[in-house]
Amino acid sequence: MPHPHESSLLQKIAAREARVAIVGLGYVGLPLATEFALAGFRVCGIDVDAARVAAVNRGDSYIGDVSSAILAGVVAKGLLRATTDPAAAAEADAVIICVPTPLRKTKDPDVSFIVDAVARVRGHAHAGQLVVLESTTYPGTCEELVAPMLREGGLEAGRDLFLAFSPERVDPGNRKFTTRNIPKVVGGVNEASTRVACALYGAVIERVHPVSSTKAAEMVKLLENTFRSVNIGLINELALICDRMGLDVWEVIEAASTKPFGFMPFYPGPGLGGHCLPIDPIYLSWKAKLLDVEASFIDLAAKVNAAMPRHVVEKVAAALNDEAKPVRGSAIIILGVAYKRDVADVRESPALDILKHLIALGARVAYSDPHVPKLAYDGLDMASVELTPERLAAADCVVIVANHTAFDYAAIVRHARLVLDTRNATKGLCGDTFAAECVPRRARVVKL
């Protein structure tokens, strides 16, 4: 039997007459709001941060994946506006929630941002409206948390309004795969909710993949990032073994990658960072423990990955020791404090732990990152330094943590005395196993 509100909402979506509200204008919400506006929908962004709201309404983007030119264009056309007032949700035919889901200090899921967002908009929800949660969370959140909160507001999910989950899959800094062309997984609390949510996303996303329930859609995102976390944990452990055996782990991975089946390359690094990889597997592990299931692989991978920043510090100490220098008093430059290449996001970045450990050991530490001019986060208060030949030459050790494309790696090995490369960024330079470019080289390069 057709849902009484379904045909009306589907018609609005097809005609681009449906109004969309995006709750949370961060690295997920703002690109999504922009895509809906570019597709011709009228969009209202709702955020508690007044500075963000003002920036959007000026057409000034603070997200690297959204250009100010494009944002200003849709704002000028009246297709996108922002507000701090949750009452704007009353005008929307669809409300999409894109808020953070961090961990508590006890390593339990912190869904307070979801609770707050739903609480703020449920008083303005109405019959026939579609509500979608995109925030990464544990399987069962929509059924066990969101639906009951909406019910308290007088609306039954699946009967009075539509409720679905569609995991965000944003990869900040990725120019090839963007909000528009990354396939969208959608699962609703009932078939009508799935159909309506698929129709909405299908109007702006190239491919939509429906699943049977909100719980299945919630599990999809956790599987994706747990898969990466476990495999990175494996390769990080292999890197430790190769280090003890005097082998180049990067050479081993490159050779293994020649196998056309049964192998997928993952790469070691200084530790996991960002909002997803260090956190999402813990959400799944937490849920598993509630079901009396031991998530051994997940927990072990998290343990291995969390230990990598300290391993980097130990490698620095060992490399300096080979130069008859202590860590205390040595001048060390960290290259890249963002959690990954070519982004400005420092959340959960392994560079933060590396900086803290080195400072605690008495090193004179500086950092250089063209994407992060100021670092006032997690107890640190520093400013990026210019990477001049003189500064490189004066450093006792240079540590490549985030392999930004803006760094001149040839100049780094030319002028520095000692380089610890945690990302294989110096591959192909003179002196590397497979050197393709010979440059005058001063540095002794140590790999992770």
Secondary structure as GFF3:
##gff-version 3
##sequence-region A 1 448
A	DSSP	alpha_helix	6	14	.	.	.	ID=ss1
A	DSSP	beta_strand	19	23	.	.	.	ID=ss2
A	DSSP	alpha_helix	29	38	.	.	.	ID=ss3
A	DSSP	beta_strand	42	46	.	.	.	ID=ss4
A	DSSP	alpha_helix	50	58	.	.	.	ID=ss5
A	DSSP	alpha_helix	68	76	.	.	.	ID=ss6
A	DSSP	beta_strand	80	83	.	.	.	ID=ss7
A	DSSP	three_ten_helix	86	91	.	.	.	ID=ss8
A	DSSP	beta_strand	94	97	.	.	.	ID=ss9
A	DSSP	alpha_helix	112	122	.	.	.	ID=ss10
A	DSSP	beta_strand	130	133	.	.	.	ID=ss11
A	DSSP	alpha_helix	141	141	.	.	.	ID=ss12
A	DSSP	pi_helix	142	146	.	.	.	ID=ss13
A	DSSP	alpha_helix	147	152	.	.	.	ID=ss14
A	DSSP	beta_strand	162	165	.	.	.	ID=ss15
A	DSSP	beta_strand	184	188	.	.	.	ID=ss16
A	DSSP	alpha_helix	191	202	.	.	.	ID=ss17
A	DSSP	beta_strand	208	210	.	.	.	ID=ss18
A	DSSP	alpha_helix	214	245	.	.	.	ID=ss19
A	DSSP	alpha_helix	249	256	.	.	.	ID=ss20
A	DSSP	alpha_helix	280	290	.	.	.	ID=ss21
A	DSSP	alpha_helix	296	306	.	.	.	ID=ss22
A	DSSP	alpha_helix	308	322	.	.	.	ID=ss23
A	DSSP	beta_strand	331	335	.	.	.	ID=ss24
A	DSSP	alpha_helix	350	360	.	.	.	ID=ss25
A	DSSP	beta_strand	364	368	.	.	.	ID=ss26
A	DSSP	beta_strand	374	377	.	.	.	ID=ss27
A	DSSP	beta_strand	380	383	.	.	.	ID=ss28
A	DSSP	alpha_helix	389	394	.	.	.	ID=ss29
A	DSSP	beta_strand	397	400	.	.	.	ID=ss30
A	DSSP	alpha_helix	409	415	.	.	.	ID=ss31
A	DSSP	beta_strand	418	421	.	.	.	ID=ss32
A	DSSP	beta_strand	444	447	.	.	.	ID=ss33
###
